[in-house]
């Protein structure tokens, strides 16, 4: 099954449905993930309409949304949060001030996966996105994205797939598809140029690929931080057993 759909102005667009669950059922169609959509072409937007996307969970912080706004039709509900720090996003601060070595990039990414699931703004979007999926509001189509569609987005997708009974190895494989979905040769020079313009320096290309890619250890770090998916969903997101059962009933099919 081809999961990755190359788009004109959207990176890392793919679906995360179609996986087998432990009970023999399958995750039904309608679940999508991507990077930000501020540069989506008319053709890209036409595809979103064809896919029936009606709920969008935007995990970007307010400054990110203001700098690169997305435009959606009125019949699409966008879930976003204004909670927490509204200053410079941590990943941009690291690009600007970080020590750009392989070890430093890896240490930053591991620290990000300890931070992301515990930030109140992310938890709010995770919670409302989960409930939209469980309530039926997103039955026709659901999209979750952040800036690159790999870290904040990757953790949310892993939570949902785990809740649906997809085995952990498959969850990690889905997460790692970012390394195949992103055209690093195209995107790295553009980010380097922008970094030089804004900060007077740019991360070396080989370090940039580590920064823009994903590693299974990052996701495992998030799982370790949250103390188990069921604990996190119940205690941190406040999702009850009825909602958990509704999620499985709506998104698993024989």
N, C-alpha and C positions, 0 to 999 in steps of 0.2 A: 504493500500500500504506500503510495506516494503521499507523504504528509506535508512536505514543503511546497509552498506556492510562491514563486518569484513574482514580486509586484514592482511597479515602476518606481514608486516613491516611498515604499514601506519595507523596512528590513525585518527579516526573521518572522515572516508570516507563515503560520502553519496551523494544522488542527491537532488537538490532543484527544480525539475520540477514537473509537474503533478498537480499543484494547480489550483483551479478555480479563474478566474478573475471576476471583477465586471460586465463586459459586457457579461458574459455568456460563454466566451471562456476559454480555458485551456492552461497553460504554457506547451509548447511542450517539448519533451524529448531532452536531450543533455547537461544539466547543472549539474555540479558536484563540490563538495567542499571537502577539507580534511586538515589534518596537513601536515607537510613537507614529502617529498618522498625520502629522502636520504637513508633510510633503506628499500626501496621497494624490495621485492623479485622478482625473475623471474616470478613467478605466478602473482604477483601484476602488473608487467609491461605488462604481456600478457593481463590482464583484461583491462588496459588502452588502449591498441591497439584495443581490441574487442569493446570497447565503442566508438571508433572513435575520441578520444580526439586529437585535432590539435592545440589548443591554450591553453596555461597555463599562468595564471596570478600569479606570485610569489611575495607576499607582504613582504617577509622578507628583512631585511636590509642587506647591503653587508657583514658585519661580520658574520651574520647568514648563508648566502649562502656559504661563504667561509668555515665555520666550518663544515657545513653539506650539501655538494653539491648534487644536483640532476642531473641525467644523462638522457637526452631525445634524441630520434632519430632525425635525421636532418629534418624530415617533420613536426616536432612540433615547433611552435614559442613560445618562452618564453618571457613574458612581465615582466620586473623587472625595478627597479629604483636604481640609484646611487646618487640621490639627498638627501640633508639634512645631518644630523649628521651621521657619520659612526663609532661613538664610540660604547660603550657597549649598547646593546638594553635595554630600560627602564625596561622591565620585568625581565631581568637577573640582573640588578642593584638592583632591589627591593628584589629579592631572596637573593642577597649577603648582602645587608645592611639594609633591611627593618626591622621594628619592627613587629614581626609576631603575631599579635592579630587579632581576627575576625574583629574588627572595622578598624584596619589599612589596612587589606587586602581589605575590602569593599571600604574604602576611596581611596585606590590606584586604584582599578578597575574603580570606577566612574571617577577619574581624567584621567585614560587612555582613557575612552570613550569620554571625552572632547578633548583630544589631538589627538587621532588617525585620525578622519576625517579631521583635519585641517593640518596635516603634509604634506608637499609638495611631498615627495616621495610616500606616500599613494595615494594622489590625482592623481599623474601621472599614477600610475598603475590602479586606479579606472577609470580614463579617457580613457586610452588605452584599458582596458578590456571592458568597455562599448562600445567603438567604434568597437572593434572586433566583439562583439555580434550584433551590429546594421548593420555592413557592409556585413555580410554574411561569413566573414572569419572563424568564429567559428561555422558555421552551423552544422558541423558533430559532434562536441563535444567540450565542454569548461570546464576547471577546474580552480578554484581559490583556492589558499591555502596560509597559512603563516606558522608559526611554529607549533602551536597547532590546527589551523583551526577553531578558535572560535571567536576571537575579531576583528582583521583586516579583516579577511575573513567574519565573521558574519555581519559586517557593510556593506560590499560590497553586499552580497547576499540580505540583507534587502533592500538596495537601488534598486536593480534590480527587486525584487519581487514587491516592492511598485510601481515602474515605470510601471510594467506590469498589475497593477490594482488588485493585491492580497490584501485582506483586512488586516488591521494592526494586528488584533488578530492572524490571520494565520501566518503572517510574524514573529511575536514574537514566536509562537509555533515552527516554523521551526528553529529559532535561538536556542531555548531551547533544541532542540534534542541533542546538545552536551552532556548534562547531562545524556543521555541514551546511546550515541554512544561511549563514552570513558570508557575504563576499568580502573577505578581509582585504584582498588585493585592491578592491575598489574603495572601501570605506576608510582604510587606514590613512592613505595619503590626504584625504579630505580632512580628517580629524587632526592630523599633524599640522596641516596648513592653518586650520582655525586656531589651534593651540599656539602656534608661533605668532599669529596676529593678536591674540588676546593676552598671552602670557609671556611672549618672547622666547619660548622654548617649546620643545615637543618631545614626547616620549619616543625612544627608538622603536622602529617598526616591530622588531622581535618581541619587545616588551609590550607594545600596544596589542599584539595578537593575544598575549597572555591575559591582558587586562580586558579585552573585548570577548574572549572566549570563556568557556566554563570547564569545570573539573569536578568529577564526582565527589572529591573530598569536600568541596564547598557545600554541596547539598547535604552530605552527611553531617557537616558541622551544624547546619541549620536544624536537622533532625535531632541532633544531640542537645542543642540549645533549648529546643521547645519541650524536651522531656517526653517525647512521644506524640504522635498526631492526635490520638483520641484525647489525651490530656490537654493539649493546646487548644483543640477545637472546643472542648467543653469549658475549660477554665479561663482561657484567654480571649476566645471569641464569643463565649456565652451561647454557643449553639446547643440546643437541647436534643434529647433523644428523638423526639417527634420530627424535628427538622432533619436530623441525620437519616432517619428512615425515609423521609420524603425525598431527600436527595437521591438515595439509592433507587427508590421506586420510580422516579422520573427519568433517571439517566442510565439505568441498566435495562437492557432488553434481551429477550431470549434469542 
